[in-house]
Amino acid sequence: MDEPHTDIEPVSDPGWYRIRIQGRLDQRWSTWFDGMSLSQGEDGTTVMRGRVGDQAALHGLIERVRDLGLTLLEVTHEAPDTPAEPRT
């Protein structure tokens, strides 16, 4: 039996990601989140930004957010030269 056709191709290349969560984490959490840079928004959120090696690593970061009991607000794939300031 043939597999269903899909136009979605799996992403396996490394890339830059912005992960926005509800709550504030200071920079000391950066090590736990694989060296992602952390910045706080005026709206009570934290934005993690950095290079992620592959989809498995991205899922690992999201699982850590879950393990801390934080609310995940946004995950965005972006260009490395995108400004690091949190979007409100």
C-alpha positions as CSV (number, residue, x, y, z in Angstrom):
1,M,0.0,0.0,0.0
2,D,1.4,3.4,-0.9
3,E,1.9,6.1,1.7
4,P,-0.4,9.1,1.5
5,H,1.0,12.0,-0.5
6,T,1.7,15.2,1.4
7,D,3.1,18.5,0.3
8,I,4.7,19.0,3.7
9,E,8.4,18.2,3.8
10,P,10.0,17.4,7.1
11,V,12.4,20.0,8.3
12,S,15.7,18.6,9.4
13,D,18.1,21.5,8.8
14,P,19.2,23.6,11.8
15,G,17.7,26.9,12.1
16,W,17.0,29.9,14.3
17,Y,14.0,29.9,16.5
18,R,12.1,32.3,18.8
19,I,10.2,30.6,21.6
20,R,7.9,32.9,23.6
21,I,6.6,31.8,27.0
22,Q,4.4,33.3,29.7
23,G,6.4,34.2,32.7
24,R,9.8,35.5,33.4
25,L,13.0,33.4,33.3
26,D,16.3,35.2,33.9
27,Q,19.5,34.6,31.9
28,R,20.8,31.9,34.3
29,W,18.2,29.5,32.7
30,S,20.1,29.9,29.3
31,T,22.3,26.9,30.1
32,W,19.3,24.6,30.8
33,F,17.8,25.7,27.5
34,D,20.9,24.8,25.4
35,G,22.4,28.2,25.4
36,M,19.4,30.1,24.0
37,S,19.4,33.8,24.7
38,L,16.7,34.9,27.1
39,S,15.1,38.3,27.2
40,Q,12.1,39.6,29.1
41,G,9.2,41.5,27.6
42,E,7.2,44.2,29.3
43,D,4.1,42.0,29.1
44,G,5.5,39.4,31.5
45,T,6.8,37.1,28.9
46,T,10.2,35.6,28.2
47,V,11.6,35.1,24.7
48,M,14.2,32.5,24.1
49,R,16.1,32.9,20.8
50,G,18.9,30.9,19.2
51,R,20.1,28.2,16.9
52,V,18.5,24.8,17.1
53,G,20.2,21.8,15.6
54,D,17.2,19.9,14.3
55,Q,13.5,19.1,15.1
56,A,14.4,16.7,17.9
57,A,16.3,19.5,19.6
58,L,13.4,21.9,19.2
59,H,11.0,19.3,20.7
60,G,13.4,18.9,23.6
61,L,13.3,22.7,24.3
62,I,9.5,22.7,24.2
63,E,9.4,19.7,26.6
64,R,11.6,21.7,29.0
65,V,9.1,24.5,28.9
66,R,6.4,22.0,29.7
67,D,8.4,20.4,32.5
68,L,8.7,23.8,34.2
69,G,4.9,24.2,34.0
70,L,5.2,27.3,31.8
71,T,2.7,28.4,29.1
72,L,4.1,28.2,25.6
73,L,2.8,31.2,23.6
74,E,4.7,31.0,20.3
75,V,7.4,29.1,18.4
76,T,8.7,30.9,15.3
77,H,11.3,29.9,12.8
78,E,13.2,33.0,11.9
79,A,16.3,34.4,10.2
80,P,19.4,34.8,12.4
81,D,19.5,38.5,11.9
82,T,15.9,39.1,13.3
83,P,16.0,41.5,16.3
84,A,15.9,39.7,19.6
85,E,13.4,42.0,21.3
86,P,10.2,40.3,22.4
87,R,7.1,41.0,20.3
88,T,4.1,42.3,22.2
